[in-house]
């Protein structure tokens, strides 16, 4: 099966909001079995691109394909194989952690038996066991983040899209998250994450793409010793090139 027809395929995507170009002809392919990180300054367009991928925001031109199908033709069954968390944890406030995750997994098509197995495994891995029967509106931000991640990660999705997944997490939870993300990729999932934690990305990501002012300006080598330095040098070169083009 051709990888180009699977995973996440973004081709010449342009998105405008209120007359402003937020994404400008972005092309990117996240292959099955890989973890691809998207980095950039605030306002670079990372969250906008993820919202485009999930159909939350329409693109103005270009094409998005998930699991081999155009976004607008994706079946409900295909959507059930996509896990995501963007713009922070969105939880049912009246549900306990157990109830929330059980409902999320049921919506993904898991049987009752499979839901129980996946729930117990994910809850334990993310350290959520003490809060399993606590309502989500009584949890700390970090614990709510873990619950949202458990919902996205639990059924081992074929596509996983995470926006700043390490926000509010302690070092132990970050390590567990890293292991779970890696497992999704090892099972053939295509993973796209955005993060400001460059040191974590160096340990986790197979590829790191830099998005700046709505355009892809380069890839960062995660094997380097100073990813942050390369990050800012790449941005500086992109800004100089833009200024030269505009002058």
C-alpha positions, 0 to 999 in steps of 0.5 A: 500500500502506497504511503502517499495515499495514507497517513496525512497528506496536505497539498498546497493548503491556503487558509484565510481568516478575515482577509488575512492569509494564515496559511500560505500554500502549505504542503506536508506529508506525515507517513504511517509509522512516523512522528512528525512535529510542527514547530513555530512561534505563536501565531505561525499557523500551527493550530489553524492547520490542525483545525483544517485537518479535523474539518473544524476550519475550511481551507480556501484552496489546496487539498487534505487527504486523511487515510487515503481519502479527501477530507470532505469524503471521509466516512464516519468509520474513518473518523473513528480511527483518528484521535486528536486533542487541540486547543486544550482539553475539552471534557464533559464537566458532568462526567467522571473520568471513567464515564468520559473515557468510556463514552469517548471510546464507545464513540470510536466504535470499541466494544464494552469489553475492549473499552474496559481494557483500553480504559484501564491500560491508558488510565494506568499509563497516564497516572489517572487511577486516583481520579477515575471516579472524580468528575472532570470539572473538579480536576486540575488543568494537568489532570484534565490534560491527561484525560483528554490525551487518554481519550485521543490515545487510548484506542491506538488511532491510525492518525493522531493529531495533538496540539501542545500535548505536554502543556501542564504535565509534570515530568513523569506524565511527559515521559508516559506521554512520549512512550504512548505517542511512540507506541502509536507510531510503532503500530503504524499510526501517523502522528502530528504534534505541535509543541514549544518543548524542543528538547522533548521533540528531539527525543520523540519526533522523526521529523520536525518542520518549522512553520513561520508566518503561515509558510513552511520554511524548513526542517530541523535536524533532531540529531543536532545538539542545539535545536533551539539555536537552529530554530531561531537561525532558520526563522531569521533566514526566512525573515531576511528572505521575505524582506529581500523579496518585498524590497 
